């Protein structure tokens, strides 16, 4: 690596080397560094360009105010001179050479040294989360007599009420982010068109005011559109039916005040244009590529009915999510409904169109090679530009968090390490041909803490995989939780660690949506299906032997911890426990851990051997399309669910955690 290029990369937060999953130093190719710098608007394509860019970077006054100042509540910060703080509520505070420690939490403006910048005062930490347990749901997988071919927000409200009444303290969802309205409908909840708006696929048509206001004949037509649940979820069929039904009901709806929410108008405009031109705005006519373009304004006028329709759908989503929140509160859940925030967006989607000024155009987010994905991962997602976020006062990031937290008692942040650094793959590069780009973690984490504090929400970071220690420390220091998964809770020899040694500040689960279910692990289904799909990098007999050995290691840990029924002769064939008993023992391990939150998957409890998503596949496996093997009504009476409920409510009784004291927060 050329020394000047390395210095330039460091000045802009671009890594020239990284440590892989085996703790080996890996040098990044110079052409990758040049490509990523280009995505940040830095020309490094020639020695003279590098020299000029490096001189410009070194000329920046390091003592000047940054473009956004993030101040932890109760701390001070030196300033280059006297200034004035304009508080969020309109009040003004004169400051002389230092920001004081008693500034209130919030979004303020600081005028100092001839500049005016955003000042964000953030909590040092959140309140300590309660010690409780709850259910993890892929909402689309639920079903009932009233839902249309997939789980909906009505199912969620019913399930949440039952869960809370039977002792659960939370319900953790898959992302409910919006996808494009044109066909084919995206199945993955982790590749959304927008993280700021909600997927109307989850609406319950019959729970709308327009349905209740419609005449009997219209309701009959709407009712006849209801699709049945199939062996796999048909997103296109469900959306076609719901969209038709909602279009029939729209004339009976109360009008939505579009003037009150310009961001919603812009999103609804994107939806209307996507219906006409497709879900990827980059393939639209060039005159429609910018939301503020005159051609877009003209199209908005011509498509006013469709814009109003899509805005109304978001209004309905808000109403039905409010009902879910009310169900959690009514049931007395100590946490409530926890939403999931995807790590990025489809670059051709609504946020890619609306927020292009703060996104790195052309980048693809992913992950470097590791033991499970030896070619690296290219998720095809867009990334924030850290310099543009700071220059715009992190407004887009703040607004995304606020919209998500409006209906959330908690937030799970997928790939939370992305608040510190993200793996950027430049155009033309393979997944392994990327590098890390640094973000201002103090700003990203602090703003997350502020918005969660204001929403009264807990925060869980998904910190699995190759994660730097600073990530876990950063979460723990702010009373945000990490993630502990039974499959990964092992020592250096590969043996399962007793649950008493698991971390306290974590959400503990058996598995994740990308890993085998508990029954699938016990039966070796994960080996069988990966062999069938040609996803194994080693001989299948080796993988089968490894799966058998892993099962025995798990049984050894469960027996040693007295979490399985005792047998007189552990070596006898009769001593092999039933898989159902092992699944209960695995949940007993969760209950025996000190983890503040426990998450239970219905796939595990109901005996589903197939995992929700198979990384490395698209259409070869029914990713995100597997319904649960029981309806909401059946789950409520299922003896397997009842047994897990009894186990966890005994271990984590409601009211067993003292309330957080004022010193726990801020």
C-alpha positions as CSV (number, residue, x, y, z in Angstrom):
1,X,0.0,0.0,0.0
2,X,1.4,3.4,-1.0
3,X,2.2,5.4,2.1
4,X,0.4,8.5,0.8
5,X,-2.7,6.5,-0.2
6,X,-2.8,4.8,3.2
7,X,-2.6,8.2,4.9
8,X,-5.4,9.6,2.7
9,X,-7.5,6.5,3.5
10,X,-7.0,6.9,7.2
11,X,-8.0,10.6,7.0
12,X,-11.3,9.5,5.5
13,X,-12.0,6.5,7.7
14,X,-11.2,3.9,5.1
15,X,-9.4,0.8,6.4
16,X,-6.3,-0.4,4.5
17,X,-6.2,-3.7,6.5
18,X,-8.5,-5.6,8.8
19,X,-8.4,-8.6,11.1
20,X,-10.3,-11.7,9.9
21,X,-12.2,-14.2,11.9
22,X,-9.0,-16.1,12.6
23,X,-7.4,-12.9,13.9
24,X,-5.1,-12.7,11.0
25,X,-4.1,-9.4,9.4
26,X,-5.5,-9.0,5.9
27,X,-4.2,-6.3,3.6
28,X,-6.8,-4.5,1.5
29,X,-6.0,-4.2,-2.3
30,X,-5.0,-0.6,-3.3
31,X,-7.6,-0.6,-6.0
32,X,-10.3,-1.3,-3.4
33,X,-9.2,1.6,-1.3
34,X,-9.2,3.9,-4.3
35,X,-12.7,2.7,-5.3
36,X,-14.1,3.3,-1.8
37,X,-12.5,6.7,-1.5
38,X,-14.2,7.5,-4.8
39,X,-17.5,6.6,-3.2
40,X,-16.7,9.2,-0.5
41,X,-16.1,11.9,-3.2
42,X,-12.3,11.6,-2.8
43,X,-10.2,11.3,-6.0
44,X,-7.3,8.9,-5.5
45,X,-6.9,7.7,-9.0
46,X,-3.4,9.2,-9.6
47,X,-0.4,10.2,-7.5
48,X,-1.1,13.9,-8.1
49,X,-4.8,13.4,-7.1
50,X,-3.7,11.6,-3.9
51,X,-1.3,14.4,-3.1
52,X,-3.9,17.1,-3.6
53,X,-6.5,15.2,-1.6
54,X,-4.1,14.5,1.2
55,X,-3.1,18.2,1.4
56,X,-6.7,19.2,1.6
57,X,-7.3,16.7,4.4
58,X,-4.3,17.9,6.4
59,X,-5.4,21.5,5.9
60,X,-8.6,20.9,7.9
61,X,-8.4,22.7,11.3
62,X,-8.6,19.9,13.8
63,X,-9.4,22.4,16.6
64,X,-12.5,23.7,14.8
65,X,-16.0,22.7,15.7
66,X,-17.1,19.5,13.9
67,X,-20.2,19.8,11.7
68,X,-22.2,18.0,14.4
69,X,-21.3,18.2,18.1
70,X,-22.5,15.2,20.2
71,X,-22.3,15.8,23.9
72,X,-23.1,13.2,26.6
73,X,-25.4,14.6,29.3
74,X,-23.6,15.7,32.4
75,X,-20.3,16.3,30.6
76,X,-18.6,19.4,29.2
77,X,-16.7,20.2,26.0
78,X,-14.2,22.9,25.3
79,X,-15.1,25.4,22.5
80,X,-12.9,27.6,20.3
81,X,-14.5,30.7,21.8
82,X,-17.7,32.2,23.1
83,X,-21.0,31.2,21.6
84,X,-24.8,30.8,22.0
85,X,-26.8,27.6,22.2
86,X,-30.3,27.8,20.8
87,X,-32.2,25.0,22.6
88,X,-34.7,22.7,21.1
89,X,-37.5,24.5,22.9
90,X,-36.4,27.9,21.5
91,X,-34.6,29.1,24.6
92,X,-31.0,30.5,24.4
93,X,-27.9,29.9,26.5
94,X,-24.8,32.0,26.3
95,X,-21.6,29.9,26.6
96,X,-18.0,31.1,27.1
97,X,-15.3,28.7,25.9
98,X,-17.1,25.6,27.1
99,X,-20.3,23.7,26.8
100,X,-21.8,23.3,30.3
101,X,-22.8,20.0,31.8
102,X,-26.4,21.0,32.5
103,X,-27.7,21.3,29.0
104,X,-30.9,19.4,28.5
105,X,-31.2,16.3,26.4
106,X,-32.2,17.1,22.8
107,X,-31.4,18.6,19.4
108,X,-30.0,22.1,19.7
109,X,-28.0,24.6,17.6
110,X,-24.6,26.0,18.6
111,X,-23.3,29.3,17.2
112,X,-19.6,29.7,17.8
113,X,-16.4,30.9,16.1
114,X,-18.4,32.2,13.1
115,X,-20.2,28.9,12.5
116,X,-23.5,27.4,13.4
117,X,-23.7,23.6,13.9
118,X,-26.0,21.0,15.2
119,X,-25.6,20.2,18.9
120,X,-27.1,16.9,20.2
121,X,-27.1,16.2,23.9
122,X,-27.5,12.5,24.5
123,X,-28.0,10.2,27.5
124,X,-24.9,8.6,28.9
125,X,-27.0,5.4,29.3
126,X,-30.5,4.1,29.2
127,X,-32.5,2.6,32.1
128,X,-31.6,-0.9,32.9
129,X,-33.9,-3.2,30.9
130,X,-36.2,-5.5,33.0
131,X,-35.4,-9.1,33.5
132,X,-38.1,-10.9,31.5
133,X,-38.8,-13.2,28.6
134,X,-40.9,-13.2,25.4
135,X,-41.6,-14.5,22.0
136,X,-39.7,-14.0,18.7
137,X,-42.0,-13.8,15.7
138,X,-41.7,-13.8,12.0
139,X,-45.0,-12.0,11.7
140,X,-45.8,-13.2,8.2
141,X,-45.7,-16.8,9.5
142,X,-48.7,-16.3,11.8
143,X,-52.2,-17.2,10.6
144,X,-55.8,-17.1,11.8
145,X,-59.3,-17.4,10.5
146,X,-59.3,-13.6,9.8
147,X,-55.9,-13.2,8.1
148,X,-55.3,-13.3,4.4
149,X,-52.7,-15.9,3.5
150,X,-50.1,-14.6,6.0
151,X,-49.8,-13.1,9.4
152,X,-51.1,-9.5,9.9
153,X,-51.3,-6.8,12.5
154,X,-54.6,-8.1,13.8
155,X,-53.0,-11.5,14.4
156,X,-50.1,-9.7,16.2
157,X,-52.5,-7.8,18.5
158,X,-54.3,-11.0,19.4
159,X,-51.0,-12.9,19.9
160,X,-49.5,-10.1,22.0
161,X,-52.6,-9.9,24.2
162,X,-52.4,-13.7,24.9
163,X,-48.6,-13.6,25.3
164,X,-48.8,-10.8,27.9
165,X,-51.7,-12.5,29.8
166,X,-49.6,-15.7,30.1
167,X,-46.5,-14.0,31.5
168,X,-44.4,-12.9,28.5
169,X,-42.8,-9.5,28.8
170,X,-42.1,-8.8,25.1
171,X,-42.7,-9.8,21.5
172,X,-39.8,-9.4,19.1
173,X,-40.7,-9.0,15.5
174,X,-39.0,-9.3,12.1
175,X,-38.6,-5.9,10.3
176,X,-41.9,-4.5,9.2
177,X,-40.2,-2.1,6.8
178,X,-41.9,-1.1,3.5
179,X,-41.1,-2.9,0.3
180,X,-41.9,-1.7,-3.3
181,X,-45.6,-1.9,-4.4
182,X,-44.9,-3.3,-7.8
183,X,-44.7,-7.0,-8.6
184,X,-42.7,-9.2,-7.8
185,X,-43.1,-8.4,-4.1
186,X,-39.8,-8.7,-2.1
187,X,-40.0,-11.5,0.4
188,X,-36.9,-10.5,2.5
189,X,-37.7,-8.1,5.4
190,X,-34.0,-7.2,5.5
191,X,-33.8,-5.7,2.0
192,X,-36.5,-3.0,2.4
193,X,-37.4,-0.1,0.1
194,X,-37.7,2.1,3.2
195,X,-36.9,1.7,6.9
196,X,-39.0,4.8,7.7
197,X,-42.4,3.4,6.6
198,X,-44.3,0.2,7.1
199,X,-45.2,-2.7,4.8
200,X,-48.9,-2.5,4.1
201,X,-48.9,-6.3,3.4
202,X,-49.3,-6.6,7.2
203,X,-52.6,-4.7,7.2
204,X,-55.8,-6.5,8.3
205,X,-58.4,-5.3,5.8
206,X,-61.4,-6.0,8.0
207,X,-60.0,-3.9,10.8
208,X,-60.1,-0.6,8.9
209,X,-62.6,2.1,9.4
210,X,-63.3,2.1,5.7
211,X,-64.3,-1.6,5.8
212,X,-66.8,-0.8,8.6
213,X,-68.1,2.2,6.7
214,X,-68.6,0.3,3.4
215,X,-72.0,-0.9,2.3
216,X,-72.7,-4.6,2.7
217,X,-72.3,-5.3,-1.0
218,X,-68.8,-3.8,-1.1
219,X,-67.8,-5.7,2.1
220,X,-69.0,-9.0,0.4
221,X,-66.8,-8.3,-2.6
222,X,-63.9,-7.5,-0.3
223,X,-64.5,-10.7,1.8
224,X,-64.5,-12.8,-1.4
225,X,-61.0,-11.7,-2.2
226,X,-59.4,-13.3,0.9
227,X,-56.8,-15.9,-0.2
228,X,-56.3,-19.1,1.8
229,X,-53.0,-20.0,3.5
230,X,-50.9,-22.3,1.4
231,X,-47.9,-24.4,2.2
232,X,-45.7,-21.4,1.4
233,X,-46.6,-17.7,1.7
234,X,-47.5,-16.2,-1.6
235,X,-46.6,-12.5,-1.2
236,X,-47.6,-11.6,-4.7
237,X,-51.0,-13.2,-4.3
238,X,-51.6,-11.7,-0.9
239,X,-50.6,-8.2,-2.1
240,X,-52.7,-8.4,-5.2
241,X,-55.8,-9.4,-3.1
242,X,-55.2,-6.8,-0.4
243,X,-54.4,-4.0,-2.8
244,X,-57.6,-4.7,-4.7
245,X,-59.6,-4.8,-1.5
246,X,-58.1,-1.6,-0.2
247,X,-58.7,0.2,-3.5
248,X,-62.4,-0.8,-3.2
249,X,-62.5,0.6,0.3
250,X,-60.5,3.8,-0.3
251,X,-63.6,5.8,-1.3
252,X,-65.1,5.1,2.2
253,X,-61.9,6.4,4.0
254,X,-61.4,9.6,5.8
255,X,-58.9,11.8,3.9
256,X,-55.3,11.9,5.2
257,X,-53.8,15.4,5.9
258,X,-50.8,15.2,3.6
259,X,-49.7,18.7,4.4
260,X,-48.7,17.5,7.9
261,X,-46.1,15.1,6.7
262,X,-43.9,16.0,3.7
263,X,-41.8,12.8,4.1
264,X,-45.0,10.7,3.8
265,X,-46.0,12.6,0.7
266,X,-42.6,12.0,-0.9
267,X,-42.8,8.3,0.0
268,X,-46.3,8.0,-1.3
269,X,-45.2,9.7,-4.5
270,X,-42.4,7.1,-4.9
271,X,-45.0,4.3,-4.5
272,X,-47.2,5.8,-7.1
273,X,-44.3,6.2,-9.5
274,X,-43.1,2.7,-8.7
275,X,-46.5,1.3,-9.7
276,X,-46.0,2.9,-13.1
277,X,-42.2,2.5,-13.7
278,X,-41.1,-0.4,-11.4
279,X,-39.6,-0.7,-7.9
280,X,-36.1,0.5,-8.9
281,X,-36.0,4.3,-9.3
282,X,-32.6,4.0,-11.1
283,X,-34.4,2.4,-14.1
284,X,-37.0,5.3,-14.2
285,X,-36.8,8.1,-16.8
286,X,-33.9,10.4,-15.9
287,X,-36.2,13.3,-15.2
288,X,-37.8,11.4,-12.3
289,X,-34.5,10.6,-10.6
290,X,-34.7,13.4,-8.0
291,X,-37.7,13.9,-5.7
292,X,-37.6,17.7,-6.1
293,X,-37.5,17.6,-9.9
294,X,-40.3,19.5,-11.8
295,X,-41.2,16.3,-13.6
296,X,-41.8,14.6,-10.3
297,X,-44.1,17.4,-9.2
298,X,-46.1,17.0,-12.4
299,X,-46.4,13.3,-11.9
300,X,-47.5,13.8,-8.3
301,X,-50.3,16.0,-9.6
302,X,-51.3,13.5,-12.3
303,X,-51.2,10.6,-9.8
304,X,-52.8,12.4,-7.0
305,X,-55.3,9.6,-6.3
306,X,-52.5,7.0,-6.1
307,X,-50.4,9.2,-3.9
308,X,-53.4,9.7,-1.5
309,X,-54.0,5.9,-1.6
310,X,-50.5,5.0,-0.5
311,X,-50.5,7.7,2.2
312,X,-53.7,6.3,3.5
313,X,-52.2,2.8,3.7
314,X,-49.5,4.2,6.0
315,X,-52.2,5.9,8.1
316,X,-53.8,2.5,8.4
317,X,-50.5,0.9,9.4
318,X,-50.1,3.5,12.2
319,X,-53.6,2.8,13.5
320,X,-53.2,-1.0,13.6
321,X,-49.7,-0.7,15.1
322,X,-51.3,1.5,17.8
323,X,-53.7,-1.3,18.5
324,X,-50.8,-3.7,19.0
325,X,-49.1,-1.3,21.4
326,X,-52.4,-1.0,23.3
327,X,-52.6,-4.8,23.5
328,X,-49.1,-5.0,25.0
329,X,-49.9,-2.3,27.6
330,X,-53.3,-3.8,28.5
331,X,-51.6,-7.1,29.1
332,X,-49.0,-5.4,31.4
333,X,-45.9,-6.4,29.5
334,X,-42.8,-4.9,31.2
335,X,-41.2,-4.3,27.8
336,X,-43.8,-4.7,25.0
337,X,-43.3,-5.0,21.2
338,X,-39.7,-4.8,20.0
339,X,-39.2,-3.9,16.4
340,X,-36.2,-4.9,14.2
341,X,-34.2,-2.4,12.3
342,X,-32.5,-3.8,9.1
343,X,-28.9,-2.8,8.5
344,X,-29.6,-1.1,5.2
345,X,-31.9,-0.5,2.3
346,X,-32.4,-1.5,-1.3
347,X,-30.6,1.3,-3.1
348,X,-33.3,1.4,-5.8
349,X,-36.1,1.8,-3.2
350,X,-37.9,4.8,-1.7
351,X,-35.2,5.7,0.8
352,X,-32.5,5.4,-1.9
353,X,-34.5,7.9,-3.9
354,X,-35.5,10.3,-1.1
355,X,-32.2,10.2,0.9
356,X,-29.7,10.0,-2.0
357,X,-27.8,13.1,-0.7
358,X,-26.7,11.2,2.4
359,X,-26.1,7.8,0.8
360,X,-22.9,6.5,-0.9
361,X,-24.0,6.0,-4.4
362,X,-22.9,2.6,-5.9
363,X,-21.7,1.0,-2.7
364,X,-22.9,-2.4,-1.7
365,X,-22.8,-3.3,2.0
366,X,-21.8,-6.8,3.1
367,X,-19.3,-8.7,5.2
368,X,-15.7,-10.0,4.7
369,X,-15.0,-13.8,4.3
370,X,-15.5,-15.9,7.5
371,X,-15.8,-19.5,8.4
372,X,-19.4,-19.7,7.4
373,X,-19.2,-17.6,4.2
374,X,-15.8,-18.1,2.8
375,X,-16.4,-15.9,-0.2
376,X,-17.6,-13.0,1.8
377,X,-21.1,-11.6,1.8
378,X,-22.7,-9.0,-0.5
379,X,-26.0,-7.9,0.8
380,X,-26.7,-5.5,-2.0
381,X,-27.7,-2.8,0.5
382,X,-27.0,1.0,0.4
383,X,-24.9,2.7,3.1
384,X,-24.9,6.0,4.8
385,X,-22.1,8.3,3.9
386,X,-20.6,9.2,7.3
387,X,-19.4,12.6,6.1
388,X,-22.8,13.6,4.7
389,X,-24.5,12.4,7.9
390,X,-22.4,14.7,10.0
391,X,-22.8,17.6,7.5
392,X,-26.6,17.4,7.7
393,X,-26.7,17.0,11.5
394,X,-27.7,13.3,11.3
395,X,-31.2,14.4,10.5
396,X,-32.0,11.4,8.2
397,X,-30.7,8.9,10.8
398,X,-32.7,10.6,13.5
399,X,-35.9,10.7,11.5
400,X,-35.5,7.0,10.6
401,X,-35.2,6.1,14.3
402,X,-38.1,8.3,15.3
403,X,-40.5,6.8,12.8
404,X,-39.5,3.2,13.8
405,X,-39.7,3.9,17.5
406,X,-43.2,5.5,17.3
407,X,-44.7,2.1,17.7
408,X,-41.9,0.3,19.4
409,X,-41.2,-0.4,23.1
410,X,-37.8,-1.7,22.0
411,X,-35.5,-1.8,19.0
412,X,-33.3,-4.7,17.8
413,X,-30.5,-3.2,15.6
414,X,-29.4,-5.8,13.0
415,X,-25.6,-5.9,12.6
416,X,-25.1,-3.3,15.3
417,X,-21.4,-3.2,14.5
418,X,-22.4,-1.1,11.5
419,X,-22.7,1.9,13.9
420,X,-18.9,1.6,14.2
421,X,-17.9,0.4,10.8
422,X,-19.4,-1.2,7.7
423,X,-17.9,-3.4,5.0
424,X,-18.2,-1.5,1.7
425,X,-17.9,-3.2,-1.6
426,X,-17.2,-0.8,-4.5
427,X,-18.8,-1.2,-7.9
428,X,-17.3,-4.1,-9.9
429,X,-15.8,-5.8,-6.9
430,X,-16.7,-9.2,-5.5
431,X,-18.0,-9.6,-1.9
432,X,-14.4,-10.3,-0.6
433,X,-13.0,-7.2,-2.5
434,X,-14.2,-4.6,0.0
435,X,-13.0,-2.8,3.1
436,X,-14.3,-1.3,6.2
437,X,-15.4,2.4,6.4
438,X,-15.5,4.0,9.9
439,X,-18.5,5.9,11.3
440,X,-18.6,8.2,14.3
441,X,-19.8,5.6,16.8
442,X,-20.2,8.2,19.6
443,X,-22.7,10.1,17.4
444,X,-24.5,7.0,16.0
445,X,-24.8,5.3,19.3
446,X,-25.6,8.5,21.2
447,X,-28.4,9.5,18.9
448,X,-29.8,6.0,19.1
449,X,-29.7,6.3,22.9
450,X,-31.5,9.7,22.7
451,X,-34.3,8.6,20.5
452,X,-34.8,5.4,22.5
453,X,-34.8,7.3,25.7
454,X,-37.5,9.6,24.4
455,X,-39.5,6.6,23.2
456,X,-39.0,4.7,26.5
457,X,-37.6,1.8,24.5
458,X,-35.0,-0.8,25.2
459,X,-32.2,-1.4,22.7
460,X,-30.8,-4.8,21.6
461,X,-27.8,-4.9,19.3
462,X,-27.2,-8.0,17.1
463,X,-23.4,-8.3,17.8
464,X,-22.9,-11.8,16.5
465,X,-20.0,-12.9,14.3
466,X,-16.7,-11.0,13.9
467,X,-17.3,-8.1,16.2
468,X,-14.7,-5.8,17.7
469,X,-14.7,-5.7,21.6
470,X,-15.4,-2.0,21.4
471,X,-18.9,-2.8,20.1
472,X,-19.8,-5.0,23.1
473,X,-18.3,-2.5,25.5
474,X,-20.1,0.4,23.9
475,X,-23.5,-1.3,24.2
476,X,-22.9,-2.4,27.7
477,X,-21.8,1.1,28.8
478,X,-25.1,2.5,27.7
479,X,-27.3,-0.3,29.1
480,X,-28.0,-1.5,25.6
481,X,-28.1,-5.3,25.3
482,X,-26.0,-7.5,23.1
483,X,-27.1,-10.9,21.7
484,X,-26.2,-14.4,23.0
485,X,-27.1,-17.4,20.9
486,X,-26.9,-20.9,22.3
487,X,-25.3,-22.3,19.1
488,X,-22.4,-19.9,19.6
489,X,-22.0,-20.1,23.4
490,X,-19.0,-22.3,23.3
491,X,-15.4,-22.4,24.6
492,X,-12.2,-22.7,22.5
493,X,-12.6,-26.4,22.4
494,X,-16.1,-26.2,20.9
495,X,-17.9,-27.3,24.0
496,X,-21.1,-25.6,25.0
497,X,-20.6,-23.1,27.9
498,X,-22.9,-23.5,30.9
499,X,-25.6,-20.8,30.9
500,X,-24.5,-19.4,34.2
501,X,-21.4,-18.1,32.3
502,X,-23.4,-16.3,29.6
503,X,-23.4,-12.5,29.6
504,X,-25.9,-10.6,31.7
505,X,-26.4,-7.7,29.3
506,X,-27.9,-9.6,26.5
507,X,-30.9,-11.1,24.7
508,X,-30.4,-14.8,25.0
509,X,-31.9,-17.1,22.3
510,X,-31.5,-20.6,21.0
511,X,-31.1,-19.6,17.4
512,X,-31.7,-16.9,14.9
513,X,-33.7,-16.7,11.6
514,X,-30.4,-17.5,9.7
515,X,-29.6,-20.6,11.7
516,X,-31.1,-24.0,12.2
517,X,-34.2,-24.3,14.4
518,X,-33.8,-26.3,17.6
519,X,-35.6,-29.4,16.1
520,X,-33.7,-28.9,12.8
521,X,-30.4,-28.9,14.7
522,X,-31.3,-32.1,16.7
523,X,-32.3,-34.0,13.5
524,X,-29.5,-32.8,11.3
525,X,-31.9,-31.1,8.9
526,X,-29.4,-28.2,8.4
527,X,-26.9,-30.7,7.0
528,X,-29.4,-32.5,4.8
529,X,-30.8,-29.3,3.2
530,X,-27.4,-27.6,2.7
531,X,-26.1,-30.8,1.0
532,X,-29.2,-30.8,-1.2
533,X,-28.6,-27.2,-2.1
534,X,-24.9,-27.6,-2.7
535,X,-24.0,-25.2,0.0
536,X,-21.4,-27.4,1.9
537,X,-17.8,-26.6,1.5
538,X,-16.8,-30.0,2.9
539,X,-17.9,-33.6,2.4
540,X,-21.4,-34.3,3.6
541,X,-20.2,-37.2,5.8
542,X,-17.9,-34.9,7.6
543,X,-20.7,-32.4,8.2
544,X,-23.0,-35.2,9.4
545,X,-20.4,-36.4,11.9
546,X,-19.9,-32.8,13.1
547,X,-23.7,-32.4,13.6
548,X,-23.8,-35.7,15.6
549,X,-20.8,-34.5,17.7
550,X,-22.4,-31.1,18.3
551,X,-25.6,-32.8,19.4
552,X,-23.7,-34.9,21.9
553,X,-21.8,-31.8,23.2
554,X,-25.1,-30.1,23.7
555,X,-26.6,-33.1,25.6
556,X,-23.5,-33.3,27.8
557,X,-23.9,-29.6,28.8
558,X,-27.6,-30.0,29.5
559,X,-27.0,-33.1,31.6
560,X,-24.2,-31.6,33.5
561,X,-26.4,-28.6,34.3
562,X,-29.3,-30.9,35.3
563,X,-31.5,-29.5,32.6
564,X,-32.5,-32.9,31.2
565,X,-34.4,-35.7,32.9
566,X,-32.0,-38.0,34.8
567,X,-31.5,-41.6,33.7
568,X,-30.0,-44.4,35.8
569,X,-27.6,-45.5,33.0
570,X,-26.4,-42.5,30.9
571,X,-24.6,-44.9,28.5
572,X,-27.7,-47.0,27.6
573,X,-29.7,-46.5,24.4
574,X,-32.7,-45.8,26.5
575,X,-30.9,-42.8,28.0
576,X,-31.1,-40.9,24.8
577,X,-33.7,-38.3,25.5
578,X,-36.6,-37.5,23.2
579,X,-36.0,-34.5,21.0
580,X,-39.0,-32.8,22.6
581,X,-37.4,-33.1,26.0
582,X,-34.1,-31.7,24.6
583,X,-35.9,-28.7,23.2
584,X,-37.4,-28.1,26.7
585,X,-33.9,-28.5,28.2
586,X,-32.6,-25.9,25.8
587,X,-35.2,-23.4,26.9
588,X,-34.3,-24.3,30.5
589,X,-30.8,-23.3,29.7
590,X,-32.0,-19.9,28.6
591,X,-34.0,-19.6,31.8
592,X,-30.9,-20.5,33.9
593,X,-28.8,-17.8,32.2
594,X,-28.3,-14.3,33.8
595,X,-29.4,-12.7,30.5
596,X,-31.8,-9.8,31.1
597,X,-34.0,-10.8,28.1
598,X,-34.9,-14.2,26.8
599,X,-36.3,-14.7,23.3
600,X,-38.3,-17.9,22.4
601,X,-39.0,-18.8,18.8
602,X,-42.3,-20.4,17.9
603,X,-40.5,-22.4,15.2
604,X,-38.5,-24.1,18.0
605,X,-41.5,-24.7,20.3
606,X,-43.8,-26.0,17.5
607,X,-41.3,-28.6,16.1
608,X,-40.5,-26.9,12.8
609,X,-37.3,-28.4,11.4
610,X,-36.9,-25.8,8.6
611,X,-35.1,-22.5,9.3
612,X,-36.8,-19.3,8.1
613,X,-33.9,-18.2,5.9
614,X,-31.0,-20.0,4.3
615,X,-28.1,-17.7,3.7
616,X,-26.5,-18.1,0.3
617,X,-29.8,-18.8,-1.4
618,X,-32.4,-16.8,-3.2
619,X,-35.0,-18.9,-4.9
620,X,-33.4,-22.3,-4.2
621,X,-34.9,-22.3,-0.7
622,X,-38.3,-20.8,0.5
623,X,-36.6,-18.0,2.4
624,X,-39.1,-15.9,4.5
625,X,-42.0,-17.9,3.1
626,X,-42.5,-20.7,5.7
627,X,-45.7,-20.4,7.7
628,X,-45.9,-21.7,11.3
629,X,-47.4,-25.2,11.6
630,X,-50.2,-23.8,13.9
631,X,-52.6,-20.9,13.8
632,X,-52.8,-18.3,16.6
633,X,-55.8,-20.2,18.1
634,X,-53.9,-23.5,18.1
635,X,-50.8,-21.9,19.6
636,X,-52.8,-20.7,22.5
637,X,-53.9,-24.3,23.3
638,X,-50.8,-26.2,22.3
639,X,-49.3,-28.2,25.2
640,X,-45.7,-27.6,24.0
641,X,-46.2,-23.8,24.1
642,X,-47.9,-24.2,27.5
643,X,-44.9,-26.1,28.9
644,X,-42.5,-23.4,27.8
645,X,-44.7,-20.7,29.2
646,X,-44.8,-22.5,32.5
647,X,-41.0,-23.0,32.5
648,X,-40.2,-19.4,31.8
649,X,-42.9,-17.7,33.9
650,X,-41.6,-19.8,36.8
651,X,-38.0,-18.7,36.1
652,X,-38.9,-15.1,35.3
653,X,-42.1,-14.2,37.2
654,X,-43.7,-10.8,36.4
655,X,-42.6,-8.3,39.0
656,X,-39.5,-10.2,39.9
657,X,-37.2,-7.4,38.8
658,X,-37.0,-4.2,40.9
659,X,-37.7,-1.0,38.9
660,X,-34.7,0.9,37.6
661,X,-33.5,3.7,39.8
662,X,-32.9,7.3,38.4
663,X,-29.2,6.7,38.5
664,X,-29.6,3.9,36.0
665,X,-30.3,6.3,33.2
666,X,-29.1,9.6,31.6
